[in-house]
Each structure stands twice: as structure tokens, then as C-alpha cells.
């Protein structure tokens, strides 16, 4: 479970787009909110959920399967006997975070610091009942491996895989768009910034991905992150 490269200014974004354009001049980009939570991998075999794990060091993570099963929006099985792995972000909705802290304050208990830490701590609880009480949720943001199609189709785009994942009952990222130009990317970044405080969950940035999967192969991989 590798990470993505960070940029912190529109100038750095422009440099990234220029590098991509040198290999893929007409690239299509998926622009998505970056959910502020805990990244996990979900593995399904023959349509049945078999394992959930945290990122850990990128190679070895914590097995949180039993706690993952308490998240109501994660299907424990799907109708098709497909085998695949998904990436998603587990988070605590703001209203749940506020309700828990209100209750803890009444009981003179230490308050939870923020929704992200609360989600991470909840997912690592030894007792799944505690995790279930925390009412965590998840957005799926990537097909990591395998195939989510019932026929022999090969996935062509990131957007198509997310739409197909959604059809199997998963909750995928919202407020995402596909665009071609620097100006359109900036516009959606600014839009996400404008609605940030209104969202029922925290975000801590925007993710920009090449949408066409064949183009990702052309551009290649770095040591720890995709180029």
C-alpha cells in the first residue's frame, strides 16, 4: 500500500502536469477529495470479504478484519464470485465525533482529539463491540488488484472501476470529477475548498490521479510512489 506524492502549491501542481504531458499530452485527470481518515485494504475472495488491513509500513499492516466487519457500509459479500482488493479511507463522521465527545464530557472522560485520530483508535480496538459503537464509515477510492467485472473485461479507467465498485454496493468517493486542463483542476480544488466546512466528514486535501489506467503504465512508477 504505497502513498502518493505531495504538492503544496499551484506552481508544484503545474510542474506535475507538465511532466505528465511530456509522456501523455492529452491526459485525463480524476480530481477527488482526500478524506482525512485511516487508509485500509479490503480483500475479497469469491465474492466474500476475507481480510481488512491498515497500511502499516506499506508492506506489513495491522489485521483489523473483525473491526472492519462492524462498518455497516462495507458488504460482507457480493452477488458475484469475484476476487479483488480495494483501497479505502475509514473515517468518523463529524456528527458521531461530536456526539461521542458530548457524552464523554458529561462523564468527565478525556475528549477525543479529532475525527481522524478517533477513527484510527477505534479501528485498532481489541473489542469489536467498541469499534461498532463508534459508527465508523468508509469511502472506497481505488481498485487495488483483481477484477470487479462479471465478464472478462479489463478495466480501462479509474472512474469506470469506481462506478462498477459502486454497483456492487460499496460507497465510493463523492464530489469527484474528470477534467483535462490545469484551469479545470484548479476550479475543482477551489470548489472543494469552498464546501469543506459543510461536508459531514473531514478532508485534508485533494487527490489528483491519471484516470486512464493505460496512461498510468506509460508514465510509470517511482521507488515509493507513482510518477
SEKOL-331620 format. One line per 8 residues: number of its first residue (from 0); their letters; for each residue x, y, z of N, C-alpha, C, O. Coordinates in steps of 0.1 Angstrom, whole numbers, plus 5000, padded with zeros to 4 digits. Each point is the difference from the previous one (the first is absolute). Layout:
BEGIN
NUM> a> X:Y:Z:X:Y:Z:X:Y:Z:X:Y:Z  ... $
END
This chain:
BEGIN
0> xxxxxxxx> 5008:4988:5000:4992:5012:5000:5009:5012:5000:5003:5006:5011  5001:4999:4977:5008:5012:4999:4992:5012:5001:4988:5000:5000  5019:5011:5002:4994:5014:5001:5001:5007:4986:5005:4994:4990  4989:5018:5010:5002:5009:4988:5009:5011:5004:5003:5003:5011  5003:5004:4978:5008:5011:5002:4992:5012:5005:4989:5002:4996  5017:5006:5012:4994:5013:5005:5004:5012:4992:5012:5001:4997  4979:5008:5001:5004:5013:4995:4992:5010:5009:4989:4997:5005  5017:5015:4997:4995:5010:5009:4997:5013:4994:4997:5010:5007 $
8> xxxxxxxx> 5003:4991:4980:4998:5013:4993:4995:4997:4986:5002:4990:4995  4991:5020:4999:4996:4999:4987:5012:4999:4990:4999:4995:4989  5012:5012:5015:5012:4999:4992:5005:4986:4999:5003:4995:4989  4997:4998:5022:5005:4986:5000:4990:4991:4992:5004:4991:4994  4983:5012:5007:4990:4993:4992:5003:5002:4985:4999:4990:4993  5004:5022:5003:5003:5003:4986:5012:4991:4996:5000:4995:4989  5010:5004:5019:5012:4992:4997:4996:4986:4998:5005:4993:4991  4986:5002:5017:4996:4986:4999:4993:4998:4987:5002:4990:4993 $
16> xxxxxxxx> 4989:5019:5004:4992:4999:4987:5009:5001:4988:4998:4993:4990  5012:5015:5011:5010:5001:4989:5007:4987:4998:5003:4996:4988  5001:4998:5023:5008:4987:4999:4991:4989:4994:5004:4992:4991  4983:5008:5013:4991:4990:4994:4998:5003:4985:5000:4990:4992  4998:5022:5004:4997:5004:4986:5012:4996:4991:4998:4998:4988  5014:5001:5018:5012:4996:4992:4998:4985:4995:5005:4997:4989  4988:4995:5018:4997:4986:4997:4986:4998:4994:4998:4993:4991  4992:5014:5015:4986:4998:4996:4994:5014:4998:4995:5006:5010 $
24> xxxxxxxx> 5006:5000:4978:4996:5013:4998:4986:5003:5002:4996:5011:5005  4995:4979:4993:4985:5003:5002:4995:4992:5012:4990:4994:4999  5017:5007:5012:4996:4992:5012:4987:5005:5006:4997:5012:4999  4995:4978:5006:4988:5003:5007:5003:4998:5015:5006:4990:5004  4990:5019:5005:5002:5000:5014:4988:4998:5008:4989:5007:4997  5011:4984:5013:4989:4999:5010:5004:5009:5012:5011:4998:5006  4980:5011:4997:5003:5009:5011:4990:4996:5012:4988:5001:4998  5018:4996:5013:4992:4994:5011:5004:5006:5014:5011:5004:5002 $
32> xxxxxxxx> 4979:4997:5007:5004:5005:5013:5008:4989:5007:4998:4988:4998  5011:5017:5011:5009:4990:5007:4993:4999:5014:5001:5010:5008  4993:4979:4995:4993:4998:5013:5011:4999:5011:5010:4993:4999  4987:5014:5012:5009:5000:5011:4997:4989:5009:4992:5001:5010  5013:4987:4988:4997:4988:5008:5012:4991:5000:5012:5004:5000  4985:4983:5000:5010:4989:5001:4999:4991:4987:4989:4995:4998  5021:5004:4995:5000:4993:4988:5001:4985:5002:5008:4995:5009  4983:4997:4985:4999:4986:5002:5000:4993:4986:4996:5005:4990 $
40> xxxxxxxx> 5007:4982:5011:4998:4991:4988:4990:4990:5004:5000:4994:5011  4991:5003:4980:4989:4990:5001:5002:4989:4990:5001:5003:4988  4999:4985:5016:5002:4989:4991:4988:4991:4999:4995:4995:5011  5001:5002:4977:4988:4991:4998:5005:4988:4992:5007:5002:4990  4988:4986:5013:5003:4988:4993:4986:4993:4997:4992:4998:5009  5006:5000:4978:4988:4993:4995:4988:5008:5006:4989:4994:5003  5012:5019:4997:4988:5009:5004:4998:5002:5015:4991:5006:5004  5019:4988:5004:4998:5001:5014:5012:5008:5006:5011:4998:4997 $
48> xxxxxxxx> 4985:5011:5012:5010:5008:5007:5008:4991:5010:4995:4993:5008  5019:5007:4990:5008:4991:5008:5011:5007:5008:5004:4994:5010  4999:5018:4987:5011:5007:5008:4999:5015:4998:4999:5005:4989  5003:5002:5022:5002:5014:5000:5013:5003:5007:5003:4995:5011  5005:5014:4984:5013:5003:5006:5003:5015:4999:4996:5007:4990  5012:4998:5019:5004:5014:4999:5013:5001:4992:5006:4990:4996  4998:5022:5000:5012:5002:4992:5013:4995:5007:5008:4994:4993  4993:5009:5020:5012:4996:5007:5012:5007:4993:5000:5012:4998 $
56> xxxxxxxx> 5011:4981:4999:5012:5006:4994:4999:4999:4985:5010:5003:4993  4978:4993:5001:4999:4999:4986:5001:4986:4995:4995:4996:4990  5012:4995:5018:5001:4986:4997:4993:4991:5010:4994:4990:4996  5007:5013:5017:4993:4993:5010:4991:5009:5008:5005:5010:5006  4983:4987:4995:4990:5009:5008:4994:4991:5011:5003:4989:5001  4988:5018:5006:4992:4993:5011:4988:4994:4994:4993:5006:4992  5004:4981:5012:4988:4993:4996:4989:5006:5009:4999:4998:5012  4991:5009:4981:4989:5005:5007:4987:4995:4995:4989:5007:5000 $
64> xxxxxxxx> 5011:4980:4995:4989:4994:4994:4987:5001:5008:4989:5004:4995  5012:4992:5018:4988:4999:5008:4994:5014:5002:4988:5001:5000  5020:5009:5002:4995:5013:5002:4994:5006:4987:4990:5007:5000  5017:4990:4988:4995:5004:4987:4985:4995:4998:4992:5007:4995  5006:4981:5010:4987:4994:4998:4989:5007:5007:4988:4998:4997  5015:5011:5013:4990:5008:5007:4996:5012:4993:4990:5007:5004  5016:4996:4985:4997:5012:4992:4989:4996:4990:5002:4993:4991  4986:5013:5012:4988:4995:4992:5000:5002:4985:4994:4993:4993 $
72> xxxxxxxx> 5014:5017:5003:5000:5003:4985:5010:4991:4993:5001:5001:4987  5005:4990:5019:5009:4990:4994:4993:4987:4998:4996:4993:5010  5001:5003:4977:4993:4987:4998:5009:4988:5005:5012:5000:4996  4982:4991:5011:5008:4988:5004:5000:4990:4988:5009:4991:5001  4982:5011:4990:5001:4991:4988:4993:5008:4989:4991:5009:5002  5012:4987:4985:4993:5006:4989:4994:4989:4992:5003:4988:5002  4988:5015:4988:4993:4990:4993:5008:4992:4990:4996:4989:4996  5016:5016:5000:5008:4994:4990:5012:4993:5007:5006:5006:5009 $
80> xxxxxxxx> 4999:4983:4986:5012:4993:5006:5013:5006:4995:5008:4993:4994  4994:5020:5008:5012:5007:4996:5010:5001:5011:4997:5000:5011  5016:5001:4985:5011:5001:5009:5007:5013:4997:5005:5002:4988  4997:5006:5022:5007:5013:4998:5004:5006:5013:4995:4996:5011  5013:5015:4988:5004:5008:5012:4996:5014:4997:5003:5005:4989  4992:5002:5021:4996:5014:4999:5008:5008:5010:5005:4995:5011  4997:5018:4986:5006:5010:5010:4988:5009:5004:4992:5004:4991  5008:4999:5021:4990:5010:5005:5005:5008:5012:5011:4997:5006 $
88> xxxxxxxx> 4981:5013:4998:5004:5008:5011:4989:4999:5011:4988:5004:4997  5015:4990:5014:4991:4999:5011:5000:5014:5008:5011:5005:5003  4977:5000:5000:4999:5013:5006:4989:5000:5011:4991:4991:4999  5009:5018:5010:4989:5002:5009:4993:5013:4996:5005:5011:4999  4982:4987:4998:4992:5012:4996:5000:5011:5011:5001:4996:5012  4999:5016:4984:5000:5011:5010:4990:4999:5011:5002:5002:5012  4985:4995:4984:4989:5000:5010:5003:4989:5010:4996:5001:5012  5010:4987:4984:5003:4990:5009:5011:5004:5010:4999:4998:5012 $
96> xxxxxxxx> 5011:5009:4983:5011:5005:5008:4995:5010:5010:5003:4999:5012  4988:5010:4984:4995:5010:5010:4991:4993:5010:5000:5004:5012  4992:4986:4984:4991:4993:5010:5008:4992:5010:4997:5000:5012  5014:4994:4983:5008:4992:5010:5007:5010:5010:5000:4997:5012  5005:5014:4983:5007:5009:5009:4990:5007:5010:5004:5003:5011  4984:4999:4984:4990:5006:5009:4997:4990:5012:4999:5004:5011  5000:4983:4985:4998:4990:5010:5012:4998:5010:4998:4999:5012  5014:5002:4982:5012:4998:5008:5001:5012:5010:5005:4999:5011 $
104> xxxxxxxx> 4991:5013:4984:5001:5012:5008:4991:4999:5012:5003:5004:5012  4985:4990:4986:4990:4998:5011:5006:4991:5011:4997:5001:5011  5011:4989:4984:5005:4990:5009:5014:5003:5005:5007:4992:5006  4997:5021:4991:5014:5004:5005:5011:4991:4994:5010:4998:5007  4988:4998:4981:5010:4992:4993:5008:5009:4991:4996:5010:4995  5017:4985:5002:5008:5008:4990:4993:5000:4987:4995:4990:4995  5005:5022:4998:4994:5001:4988:5009:4995:4988:5012:5000:5001  4981:4995:4989:5007:4996:4988:5006:5012:4993:4994:5011:4999 $
112> xxxxxxxx> 5018:4988:4996:5008:5012:4995:4994:5005:4987:4998:5012:4998  4999:4979:4992:4995:5004:4987:4994:4987:4994:5003:4989:5004  4989:5013:4985:4993:4988:4994:5010:4990:4994:4998:4988:5001  5014:5017:4994:5009:4991:4994:5006:4991:5010:5000:4987:4999  5005:5018:5012:5006:4992:5011:4990:4991:5006:5003:4989:5004  4984:5016:4997:4990:4992:5006:4997:4988:4991:4998:4989:5005  5002:5013:4982:4998:4989:4991:5011:4990:5001:4997:4988:5000  5015:5017:5000:5012:4990:5001:5000:4993:5013:5002:4987:5000 $
120> xxxxxxxx> 4995:5019:5011:4999:4994:5013:4989:4990:5000:5002:4989:5006  4987:5014:4989:4988:4991:5000:5003:4987:4992:4996:4989:5004  5010:5013:4984:5003:4988:4992:5010:4991:5006:5001:4988:4996  5007:5017:5013:5010:4992:5007:4996:4994:5013:5008:4994:5007  4979:5008:4997:4995:4995:5012:5001:4984:5000:4997:4994:4990  5006:5001:5021:5000:4985:5001:4986:4994:5001:4998:4989:4996  4993:5019:5008:4986:4995:5001:4992:5006:4989:4997:5012:5000  4998:4980:4990:4992:5005:4989:4988:5007:5004:4995:5009:4993 $
128> xxxxxxxx> 4999:4988:5019:4988:5007:5005:5003:5015:5002:4991:5008:4997  5021:4995:5008:5003:5014:5002:5001:5007:4986:4995:5011:4998  5011:4982:4993:5001:5006:4986:4986:5002:4994:4998:5010:4994  4993:4980:5008:4987:5001:4995:4993:5012:5006:4992:5007:4993  5010:4996:5019:4993:5012:5007:5005:5013:4994:4993:5010:5001  5019:4990:4993:5005:5013:4995:4995:5003:4986:5002:5011:4996  4990:4980:4998:4993:5003:4988:5008:5006:4989:4998:5011:4994  5013:4982:5003:5009:5005:4990:4994:4997:4986:4990:4993:4998 $
136> xxxxxxxx> 5016:5014:4992:4995:4999:4986:5013:4999:4991:5011:5001:5005  4986:4997:4982:5012:4998:4991:4996:5005:4986:4988:4999:4996  5021:5007:4997:4999:5003:4986:5011:4991:4993:5011:5000:5004  4985:4993:4985:5009:4992:4992:5006:5010:4990:4992:5007:4993  5021:4993:5005:5006:5009:4990:5008:4994:4990:5006:5006:4991  4996:4980:5009:5008:4994:4990:4998:4985:4999:4998:4993:5011  5002:5002:4977:5001:4985:4998:5015:4997:5000:5008:5005:4991  4997:4987:5019:5014:4998:5001:5005:4989:4992:5010:5000:4994 $
144> xxxxxxxx> 4982:4989:5005:5004:4988:4992:4988:4992:4998:4989:5001:5006  5012:4990:4984:4988:4991:4997:4991:5006:4990:5004:5010:4993  4984:4985:5006:4990:5005:4990:4986:5001:5007:4996:4991:5006  4998:5020:4991:4986:5002:5006:4990:4999:4989:4988:5003:5003  5016:4992:4986:4990:4998:4989:4996:4985:4999:5007:4991:5002  4980:5007:4995:4994:4987:5000:5004:4993:4987:5000:4987:4999  5004:5020:4991:5005:4994:4987:5016:5001:5000:5006:5002:5011  5000:4996:4978:5014:5000:4999:5006:5013:4996:5012:5001:4996 $
152> xxxxxxxx> 4980:5010:5006:5005:5013:4996:5013:5004:5008:5001:4996:5012  5008:5011:4982:5011:5006:5007:4997:5014:5003:4995:5007:4991  5006:4997:5022:4997:5014:5003:5008:5010:4991:5012:4998:4998  4981:5012:4998:5006:5010:4991:5003:5013:5007:5010:5007:4997  4982:4997:5013:5002:5012:5007:4997:4999:5015:4992:4991:5004  5014:5018:5004:4997:5000:5014:4985:5003:5003:4994:4994:5009  5001:5016:4983:4986:5003:5002:4990:4988:4998:4991:4998:5007  5012:4995:4982:4992:4988:4997:5001:4990:5011:4989:4994:5004 $
160> xxxxxxxx> 5022:5004:5002:5001:4990:5011:4992:5004:5012:4994:4992:5006  5007:5021:4997:4992:5005:5012:4985:4999:4997:4993:4996:5010  5003:5007:4978:4986:4999:4997:4995:4985:5001:4989:4997:5005  5020:4994:4991:4997:4986:5001:5000:4995:5015:4991:4992:5004  5019:5013:5003:5000:4996:5015:4988:5005:5007:4994:4993:5008  5001:5019:4988:4988:5005:5006:4988:4991:4997:4991:4998:5008  5008:4997:4980:4989:4991:4996:5000:4987:5008:4990:4993:5001  5021:5003:5006:5001:4989:5008:4996:5003:5015:5001:4991:5008 $
168> xxxxxxxx> 4996:5022:4994:4995:5003:5014:5010:5008:5008:4997:5002:5012  5014:5002:4983:5010:5007:5008:4997:5015:4998:4995:5005:4991  5009:5003:5020:4999:5014:4999:5014:5006:4995:5010:4998:5006  4989:5008:4983:5012:5005:4993:5001:5015:5003:4991:5007:5004  5021:4999:4993:5002:5014:5002:4990:5009:4993:4996:4997:4988  4999:5013:5019:4991:5010:4994:5007:5012:4996:5012:5002:5003  4981:5007:4990:5006:5013:4996:5013:4999:4992:5009:5008:5001  4991:4982:4990:5011:4998:4991:4996:5003:4986:4989:4998:4996 $
176> xxxxxxxx> 5021:5007:4996:4997:5004:4986:5012:4995:4992:5011:4998:5005  4987:5001:4982:5011:4997:4990:5001:5012:4991:4991:5005:4995  5022:5000:5004:5002:5012:4993:5013:4999:4992:5008:4990:5002  4995:5019:4989:5012:4999:4992:5010:5011:5002:5012:4998:4998  4984:5014:5007:5009:5012:5000:5003:5004:5014:4994:4997:5010  5017:5011:4991:5005:5006:5012:4989:5008:5006:4997:5000:5012  4996:5008:4980:4990:5010:5005:4988:4992:5006:4995:5004:5010  5002:4985:4984:4988:4992:5005:5004:4993:5014:4992:4999:5009 $
184> xxxxxxxx> 5021:4997:4991:5005:4994:5013:4999:5010:5011:4995:4998:5011  5010:5014:4986:5000:5011:5011:4986:5003:5004:4997:5002:5012  4994:4999:4978:4986:5003:5003:4994:4990:5010:4993:5004:5009  5010:4983:4989:4994:4990:5009:5007:5000:5013:4993:4998:5011  5020:5005:4990:5007:5001:5013:4993:5012:5008:4997:4998:5011  5001:5013:4982:4993:5011:5007:4986:4997:5004:4995:5005:5010  4998:4987:4981:4986:4996:5004:5000:4992:5013:4992:5002:5009  5017:4988:4991:5001:4991:5012:5004:5008:5012:4995:4998:5011 $
192> xxxxxxxx> 5013:5012:4987:5004:5009:5012:4988:5008:5005:4998:5002:5012  4993:5002:4978:4988:5008:5004:4990:4992:5007:4992:5006:5008  5007:4981:4990:4990:4992:5007:5005:4992:5012:4993:4992:5006  5020:5010:4996:5007:4991:5010:4993:5000:5014:4999:4990:5006  4997:5022:4998:4994:5001:5014:4986:4994:5000:4995:4998:5011  4999:5001:4978:4986:4995:4999:5000:4985:4999:4989:4994:5002  5022:4999:4995:5000:4986:4998:4998:4993:5014:5004:5005:5010  4989:4983:4990:4998:4993:5012:5012:4992:5005:4999:4992:5009 $
200> xxxxxxxx> 5013:5010:4985:5012:4993:5003:5012:5010:4997:4998:5010:4993  5013:4987:5013:5012:5009:4998:5007:4996:4988:5001:4988:4996  5005:5022:4996:5009:4997:4990:5013:5008:5003:5000:5010:5006  5011:4984:4989:5013:5007:5002:5008:5002:4987:5012:4999:5000  4980:5004:4990:5007:5002:4987:4992:4995:4988:4988:4997:5002  5018:5003:4987:4994:4996:4987:5010:4990:4994:5012:5002:5000  4982:4987:4994:5008:4990:4993:4998:5002:4985:4989:5001:4995  5022:4999:4998:5000:5001:4985:5006:4988:4994:5012:4997:5002 $
208> xxxxxxxx> 4980:4995:4990:5005:4988:4995:4998:4999:4985:4991:5006:4994  5018:4988:4999:4998:4997:4986:4988:4990:4999:5000:4990:5007  4990:5013:4985:4988:4992:5000:5001:4987:4991:4996:4990:5004  5011:5012:4985:5001:4988:4990:5011:4991:5005:5012:5005:5002  4985:4983:5001:5010:4991:5006:5011:4997:4991:5012:4998:5005  4986:5001:4982:5011:4997:4991:5010:5012:5000:5012:4998:4999  4984:5014:5003:5009:5012:5001:5008:4999:5013:5012:5004:5000  4983:4990:5010:5008:4999:5013:5012:4991:4997:5011:5002:5005 $
216> xxxxxxxx> 4986:4987:4987:5011:4991:4997:5011:5007:4992:5012:4998:5002  4984:5010:4988:5009:5008:4992:5009:5009:5008:5012:5001:4998  4982:5006:5012:5007:5009:5008:5009:4993:5010:5011:5005:5003  4985:4984:5002:5009:4992:5008:4999:5002:5015:4992:5008:5005  5017:4985:5002:5000:5001:5015:5014:5005:5005:5010:4997:4994  4990:5010:5017:5012:5004:5006:5003:4989:5011:4994:4989:4999  5016:5014:5009:5004:4990:5011:4989:4997:5009:4997:4989:5003  4996:5022:5002:4990:4998:5010:4986:5005:4996:4990:4998:5007 $
224> xxx> 5010:5010:4982:4987:5006:4996:4999:4999:4985:5010:4999:4993  4977:5001:5002:4998:5001:4985:5006:5014:4995:4999:5010:5007  5006:4990:4981:5004:5012:4994:4989:5009:4996:5002:5011:4995 $
END
